[in-house]
Amino acid sequence: MEEEDKKDDDVLKKIQNDDFIKGFLNSGTAKSVLSTSLSITEQVKKLGEAIDQLNRELQKQVLEKHTDLLQQASHATKLEVVLNTMNMHVQSLFANAERLKTQISVPYNELEKHTVVLGRLHLASHILRQVNRLQQLSKRLSCTVDPVQKATILQELENLASDPELEDIDAVTTELRNIRAQQQKIVQMANGSLHQGINHENVTQTTTALQIFINLGMIKSTIDSFVEHSLYECREGWKSAFEVSSASSKTKGGSAVQLSFSQGFRSKTWTELEKVFSEDIYQTCKHVKFLQNTLNNVHVQNVQISFAKKFWIDFGKFLEDDIGKTSPAVQQMLEEDYPKLLRCYNTLIKKLKYDYFVYDSKVLKKLESSYLSTSLAKMLDPTQSMFSNEGVIPTHDQIDSLIRILTSELSIALVEENLSEQVAKNVAKCIKMFAVKVEQQVESGPEAAQVIGGAPNMGQQKNVNLANSLHYLQLQIQRMLSNMKESLNDPSMKIINDSLKALADLTAAIIQPLIAACRNRQKELIFQKSPL
């Protein structure tokens, strides 16, 4: 076997080593390898020899491997038979699948057609039922007199009419026009009844109107509209107070700015504001309170409507915003006369006596801050002027004048407890400033404590006068508090009384060195006169 393989290799090497023959081993190069050194006859001869050699070798290989070749041919025949069989099975499978598809798709298409028909029948049945129900309700509506029942029927009709399947149906369109007209009449009647019931505080009439809106499904929009209208009335009443005052002032001649600062303008404005708060705004808030209480007694399914609290919050916001938008003259007037506005606001709350309507310090906070600053300046300026000249002791008249200012500021602030406490703190600051100014003038040298001769020196006399001023101020403030004990609240009293301790302590601190010196001098005199 090895020898045969060697012979095969020899034939292959011989062909590959032949310069002329090996050129024909690569396809497409036969023309380019024709030898120019050999004649055509020789080249043909060499090619013929090579072909003969290859034929002999092929015959030899076929003879040697005849059994293997037959076996391979047999396998190829079997494979072809198997492939033909598989092809037949695949074709049969395709045919069966096509038959199965036909068996499924045909019933499915039929079922789909029946389903579409059934759906259309259901839709037609639904439309007929809805139209029939709509016509029945429409007939019942025309026979019903009670507006509450009418509202219930109208709401059901509205729900039926909202069905998109009923669009473009002539019978429904005709009925809807009648329904809309009936609904409009009911709404107009209910609105009139509601406003009349609220104005007269008629619970029965108001409850009936509310029940109509509840049945119509319009209760939230109705309440929102009422709240918005109530706020508008409050805002218009507030603005009208300034417009009436301005118009009244302008008829007297002069510029609007100058008249805004006049006493007549202030008096007229506050008269109008008090009227607006006590009448217009009070009535509006009273109506809101009445409607909220009435609505609380009416059952509204799955809805809890608490609009009174929202109304009060919005009322406070509009009041705060409008104060900031007023002219500088009006704003200055409101700041200076802030307690009057606060009294109007508090009086309104007390008259209403409603849990939702409570005092909100944020509403008038800006005016309060400005007023307290002005009030503090009124107290501190005269206190500062008492000590403007060095060495001058405050007189009783000056102190009495200061007491009158303090009394006036505290009396004005009695309109509200928090304001009273804030003004009381300003009074405490005034007292503290008085004490600081006195302390700065106290003589503290050695001469202040010396007792020589029968008369006090200038420093001692000055300290005594300062102590007397402190004591007099303390007595006057205590008298003021005694007179106001029935009106001034306890926290304000405590704030001022605590500040008076500083006056007493400073008075004692001024007098104590002189008293101690007098005692020492008395002891010296006693010892000098006593016998040994």
C-alpha positions in Angstrom: 0.0 0.0 0.0 2.8 2.3 0.8 4.5 1.5 -2.5 1.3 2.5 -4.4 1.1 5.8 -2.5 4.7 6.4 -3.4 3.9 5.8 -7.1 1.0 8.2 -7.0 3.2 10.8 -5.4 5.8 10.2 -8.2 3.2 10.8 -10.9 2.1 14.0 -9.2 5.6 15.2 -8.6 6.6 14.4 -12.2 3.7 16.5 -13.5 4.3 19.3 -11.1 8.0 19.4 -11.9 7.5 19.5 -15.6 7.8 23.2 -16.6 5.5 22.9 -19.5 2.8 20.7 -17.9 2.5 22.5 -14.5 1.4 25.7 -16.3 -1.9 23.9 -17.2 -2.6 23.0 -13.6 -4.1 26.5 -12.9 -7.4 27.3 -14.6 -7.5 30.2 -17.0 -3.7 30.2 -17.8 -3.5 27.7 -20.6 -2.9 30.3 -23.4 -0.2 32.1 -21.5 1.9 29.0 -20.8 2.3 27.8 -24.4 6.0 27.3 -24.9 7.7 29.4 -27.5 10.8 27.1 -27.5 8.8 24.0 -28.6 7.0 23.5 -31.7 3.3 22.9 -31.7 3.7 19.3 -32.6 6.0 18.7 -29.6 3.7 20.6 -27.3 0.7 18.5 -28.4 2.8 15.4 -28.0 3.8 16.3 -24.4 0.2 17.1 -23.5 -1.0 13.8 -25.0 1.6 11.9 -23.0 0.6 13.7 -19.8 -3.1 13.0 -20.5 -2.4 9.3 -21.2 -0.4 9.1 -18.0 -3.3 10.6 -16.1 -5.8 8.3 -17.7 -3.7 5.3 -16.8 -3.5 6.6 -13.2 -7.3 7.1 -13.0 -8.0 3.7 -14.4 -5.6 2.2 -11.9 -7.3 4.2 -9.0 -10.8 3.0 -10.1 -9.7 -0.6 -10.3 -8.0 -0.4 -6.9 -11.0 1.3 -5.2 -13.8 -0.3 -7.1 -15.5 -1.7 -4.0 -15.4 1.7 -2.2 -16.8 3.5 -5.2 -19.7 1.0 -5.5 -20.4 1.4 -1.8 -20.5 5.2 -2.1 -22.8 5.0 -5.1 -25.1 2.7 -3.2 -25.2 5.1 -0.3 -26.0 8.0 -2.7 -28.9 6.0 -4.1 -30.3 5.3 -0.7 -30.0 9.0 0.3 -31.9 10.0 -2.8 -34.7 7.5 -1.9 -34.9 8.9 1.6 -35.0 12.5 0.3 -37.8 11.7 -2.1 -39.7 10.0 0.8 -39.2 13.1 3.0 -40.4 15.3 0.2 -43.6 13.3 -0.1 -44.2 13.6 3.7 -43.6 17.3 3.7 -46.0 17.8 0.8 -48.6 15.7 2.6 -48.0 17.8 5.8 -48.6 21.0 3.8 -51.8 19.5 2.4 -53.1 18.5 5.8 -52.2 22.0 7.3 -54.1 23.6 4.4 -57.2 21.4 5.1 -56.9 22.2 8.9 -56.7 25.9 8.1 -59.8 25.7 6.0 -61.6 23.8 8.8 -60.8 26.5 11.3 -61.0 29.7 9.3 -64.4 29.0 7.8 -66.2 28.5 11.1 -64.2 31.4 12.6 -65.3 33.8 9.8 -68.9 32.7 10.3 -68.6 33.2 14.1 -67.1 36.6 13.5 -70.0 37.6 11.2 -72.5 36.4 13.8 -70.6 38.3 16.6 -70.8 41.5 14.5 -74.5 41.0 13.9 -75.1 40.3 17.6 -73.1 43.4 18.6 -75.2 45.5 16.3 -78.4 43.9 17.7 -77.2 44.7 21.2 -76.4 48.3 20.2 -79.8 48.7 18.5 -81.5 47.2 21.6 -79.5 49.6 23.8 -80.4 52.6 21.7 -84.1 51.6 21.7 -84.1 51.2 25.5 -82.3 54.5 26.0 -84.7 56.3 23.6 -87.7 54.7 25.3 -86.4 55.6 28.7 -85.7 59.2 27.6 -89.2 59.5 26.2 -90.7 58.1 29.4 -88.7 60.5 31.6 -89.6 63.4 29.3 -93.3 62.6 29.6 -92.9 62.3 33.3 -91.1 65.6 33.4 -93.9 67.4 31.7 -96.4 65.9 34.3 -94.3 66.7 37.4 -94.9 69.9 39.3 -92.4 69.5 42.2 -89.2 71.3 41.2 -87.0 68.9 43.3 -88.4 65.9 41.5 -88.0 67.7 38.2 -84.4 68.3 39.0 -83.9 64.6 39.7 -85.6 63.7 36.4 -83.5 66.3 34.5 -80.3 64.9 35.9 -81.2 61.4 34.8 -82.1 62.8 31.4 -78.8 64.6 31.2 -77.0 61.3 31.9 -79.0 59.6 29.1 -78.3 62.4 26.7 -74.6 62.2 27.3 -74.6 58.7 25.7 -72.6 59.2 22.4 -74.7 56.4 20.7 -77.8 58.7 20.8 -76.2 61.4 18.7 -77.8 62.3 15.4 -81.1 60.6 16.3 -83.9 63.0 15.4 -86.3 61.8 18.2 -83.5 62.3 20.8 -82.5 65.7 19.4 -86.1 67.0 19.6 -86.4 65.7 23.2 -83.1 67.3 24.2 -84.2 70.7 23.1 -87.3 70.5 25.3 -85.1 69.1 28.2 -82.6 72.0 27.9 -85.4 74.5 28.0 -86.9 72.8 31.1 -83.5 72.7 32.8 -82.8 76.3 32.1 -86.2 77.3 33.7 -85.5 75.1 36.8 -82.0 76.6 37.2 -83.3 80.1 37.0 -86.0 79.4 39.4 -83.6 77.7 41.8 -81.1 80.6 41.6 -83.8 83.1 42.4 -85.1 80.9 45.2 -81.6 80.4 46.6 -80.8 84.1 46.7 -84.2 85.0 48.1 -83.9 82.3 50.8 -80.4 83.5 51.7 -81.3 87.1 51.9 -84.3 86.4 54.1 -82.5 83.5 55.9 -85.4 81.2 55.0 -84.1 77.7 55.8 -86.9 75.9 54.0 -86.6 77.9 50.8 -82.8 77.7 50.8 -82.9 73.9 51.5 -85.2 73.4 48.6 -83.0 75.4 46.2 -79.9 73.5 47.4 -81.7 70.2 46.9 -82.6 71.1 43.4 -78.9 71.9 42.6 -77.8 68.7 44.2 -80.3 66.7 42.1 -79.1 68.5 39.0 -75.5 67.7 39.9 -74.6 71.5 40.0 -74.1 72.0 43.7 -70.3 72.6 43.5 -70.4 75.0 40.7 -73.3 76.9 42.4 -71.5 77.2 45.7 -68.3 78.3 43.9 -70.3 81.0 42.0 -71.9 82.1 45.3 -68.5 82.4 47.1 -67.0 84.3 44.2 -70.0 86.7 44.1 -69.7 87.2 47.9 -66.1 88.0 47.7 -66.8 90.5 44.9 -69.5 92.2 47.0 -67.0 92.5 49.9 -64.3 93.9 47.6 -66.7 96.4 46.1 -67.9 97.5 49.5 -64.3 98.0 50.6 -63.5 100.1 47.5 -66.7 102.1 47.7 -65.7 103.4 51.2 -62.6 105.2 49.7 -64.5 106.2 46.5 -67.3 107.9 48.5 -64.7 109.7 50.7 -62.7 110.9 47.8 -65.7 112.1 45.9 -67.0 113.9 49.0 -63.6 115.6 49.5 -63.1 116.6 45.9 -66.4 118.5 45.9 -64.8 120.9 48.4 -61.9 121.8 46.0 -58.2 121.3 46.2 -56.0 118.4 45.1 -56.9 114.9 46.0 -53.5 114.3 47.7 -53.9 117.3 50.0 -57.5 116.4 50.9 -56.4 112.8 51.6 -54.4 114.0 54.6 -57.2 116.3 55.9 -59.1 115.5 59.0 -62.4 115.7 57.1 -61.2 113.0 54.7 -60.1 110.7 57.5 -63.3 111.2 59.4 -65.4 110.5 56.3 -63.3 107.5 55.3 -63.6 105.9 58.7 -67.3 106.5 58.8 -67.7 104.7 55.5 -65.3 101.9 56.5 -67.2 101.3 59.7 -70.4 101.3 57.8 -69.1 98.8 55.2 -67.8 96.4 57.9 -70.9 96.7 60.1 -73.4 96.5 57.2 -72.2 95.4 53.8 -69.4 92.9 54.7 -71.3 91.7 57.8 -74.4 90.9 55.8 -72.3 89.1 53.1 -70.4 87.0 55.7 -73.7 86.3 57.5 -75.2 85.0 54.3 -72.1 82.7 53.8 -72.5 81.5 57.4 -76.2 80.8 56.9 -75.7 79.0 53.6 -72.9 76.8 55.1 -75.1 75.8 58.1 -78.0 75.1 55.8 -75.9 73.0 53.5 -74.5 71.0 56.5 -78.0 69.9 57.2 -78.6 68.7 53.6 -77.3 65.3 52.6 -74.8 65.5 49.7 -73.8 62.0 48.6 -70.0 61.4 48.6 -69.3 65.2 48.8 -68.3 67.3 51.8 -68.5 70.9 50.9 -66.9 73.3 53.4 -66.8 76.7 51.6 -67.1 79.1 54.5 -63.5 78.5 55.6 -62.2 79.0 52.1 -64.3 82.2 51.8 -62.8 83.6 55.0 -59.3 82.8 53.9 -59.9 84.4 50.5 -61.5 87.4 52.2 -58.4 87.9 54.3 -56.1 87.6 51.2 -58.1 90.2 49.3 -58.1 92.6 52.3 -54.4 92.2 52.6 -53.8 92.7 48.9 -56.1 95.7 48.6 -54.5 97.4 51.5 -51.1 97.1 49.7 -52.6 98.5 46.5 -54.2 101.6 48.0 -52.7 105.1 47.4 -49.8 106.3 49.6 -52.2 108.8 51.3 -54.8 106.1 52.1 -52.1 103.6 53.2 -50.6 106.2 55.6 -54.1 106.8 57.0 -54.7 103.1 57.6 -51.3 102.7 59.2 -51.8 105.7 61.6 -55.4 104.7 62.4 -54.7 100.9 62.4 -56.5 100.3 65.7 -59.7 101.6 64.1 -59.5 99.1 61.3 -58.6 96.3 63.7 -61.6 97.2 65.8 -63.8 97.0 62.7 -62.3 93.6 61.8 -62.6 92.2 65.4 -66.2 93.6 65.8 -67.1 91.8 62.6 -65.7 88.5 63.9 -67.5 88.9 67.3 -70.8 89.7 65.7 -70.6 86.7 63.4 -69.7 84.2 66.1 -68.7 81.5 63.7 -65.9 78.9 64.1 -64.7 79.3 60.5 -64.5 83.1 60.9 -61.5 83.6 63.2 -59.0 86.4 63.7 -55.9 86.0 61.4 -53.0 88.2 62.4 -51.4 87.8 59.0 -54.1 89.9 57.3 -53.2 93.2 59.0 -49.6 92.3 59.9 -48.1 95.0 57.7 -50.3 97.7 59.1 -49.6 96.5 62.6 -45.9 96.7 62.2 -46.0 100.2 60.8 -48.4 101.3 63.6 -46.2 99.9 66.4 -43.1 101.6 64.9 -45.0 104.9 64.9 -46.4 104.3 68.4 -42.9 103.6 69.7 -41.5 106.7 68.1 -44.3 108.7 69.9 -43.1 107.4 73.2 -39.4 107.6 72.7 -39.2 111.1 71.1 -40.5 113.0 74.2 -38.3 110.8 76.4 -35.3 111.6 74.3 -36.1 115.3 74.4 -36.2 115.4 78.2 -32.5 114.6 78.2 -31.5 116.6 75.1 -29.6 119.2 77.3 -26.9 117.7 79.5 -27.5 118.2 83.2 -31.2 119.1 82.8 -33.5 117.0 85.1 -36.9 116.0 83.7 -39.7 118.0 85.2 -43.0 116.7 86.5 -44.8 118.4 83.6 -42.6 116.6 81.1 -43.2 113.3 82.8 -47.0 114.0 83.0 -46.9 114.7 79.3 -45.2 111.4 78.7 -47.7 109.6 80.9 -50.6 111.1 78.9 -48.9 109.7 75.7 -48.5 106.3 77.2 -52.1 106.3 78.5 -53.4 107.3 75.1 -51.4 104.6 73.2 -52.5 101.9 75.7 -56.1 103.0 75.5 -56.2 103.0 71.7 -54.6 99.5 71.7 -57.4 98.1 73.9 -59.3 97.0 70.8 -57.3 93.7 70.7 -55.3 91.8 73.3 -52.3 91.1 71.1 -52.1 94.8 70.1 -52.3 95.7 73.8 -49.4 93.4 74.6 -47.3 94.8 71.7 -47.9 98.4 72.8 -47.2 97.4 76.4 -43.8 96.2 75.2 -43.3 99.6 73.6 -44.1 101.2 77.0 -41.5 98.9 78.6 -38.9 100.0 76.0 -39.8 103.7 76.8 -39.3 103.0 80.5 -36.0 101.3 79.9 -34.8 104.2 77.8 -35.8 106.7 80.5 -33.8 104.6 83.0 -30.8 104.4 80.7 -30.8 108.2 80.2 -31.1 108.8 83.9 -28.3 106.4 84.7 -26.0 108.2 82.2 -26.5 111.5 84.2 -26.0 110.0 87.7 -22.9 111.4 89.5 -20.8 108.5 90.7 -17.6 110.3 91.9 -16.4 110.5 95.5 -18.4 113.7 96.1 -21.7 111.8 95.5 -21.1 109.8 98.7 -19.5 112.5 100.9 -21.4 114.1 103.7 -19.7 117.4 104.6 -21.5 120.1 106.5 -25.3 120.3 106.6 -26.1 120.9 102.9 -25.7 118.4 100.0 -23.3 119.3 97.2 -24.3 119.7 93.6 -23.7 116.1 92.6 -25.7 114.8 95.5 -28.6 117.2 94.8 -28.6 116.2 91.1 -28.7 112.5 92.0 -31.6 113.1 94.4 -33.5 115.0 91.7 -32.9 112.2 89.3 -34.1 109.6 91.9 -37.2 111.8 92.5 -37.9 111.8 88.7 -37.6 108.0 88.6 -39.8 107.6 91.6 -42.4 110.1 90.2 -42.4 108.3 86.8 -42.9 105.0 88.6 -45.8 106.4 90.7 -47.5 107.9 87.7 -47.2 104.7 85.7 -48.6 102.6 88.6 -51.5 105.1 88.9 -52.1 104.7 85.2 -52.2 100.9 85.5 -54.5 101.2 88.5 -56.9 103.2 86.4 -56.8 100.7 83.5 -56.9 97.5 85.5 -60.5 96.8 84.4 -59.6 97.2 80.7 -56.0 96.2 80.2 -55.3 92.5 80.1 -53.0 90.7 82.6 -50.1 89.9 80.2 -49.9 93.6 79.3 -50.0 94.6 83.0 -47.2 92.1 83.8 -45.0 93.4 81.0 -45.2 97.0 82.3 -44.9 96.1 86.0 -41.8 94.0 85.2 -40.2 97.0 83.5 -41.0 99.2 86.6 -38.6 97.1 88.7 -35.8 98.6 86.7 -36.9 102.1 87.9 -37.1 101.0 91.5 -33.7 99.3 91.3 -32.1 102.3 89.7 -33.6 104.6 92.3 -32.3 102.5 95.1 -28.9 102.3 93.4 -28.7 106.1 93.2 -29.8 106.8 96.8 -28.0 103.9 98.5 -24.5 105.4 98.5 -25.8 108.7 100.0 -27.8 106.8 102.7 -24.8 104.7 103.6 -22.6 107.8 103.8 -25.2 109.5 106.1 -25.3 106.5 108.4 -21.5 106.4 108.6 -21.4 110.1 109.4 -24.1 109.6 112.1 -22.0 106.9 113.7 -18.9 109.1 113.7 -20.8 111.9 115.4 -22.3 109.6 118.0 -18.9 108.2 118.8 -17.4 111.7 119.0 -20.0 112.9 121.5 -20.1 109.8 123.6 -18.0 110.0 126.9 -15.0 107.9 127.2 
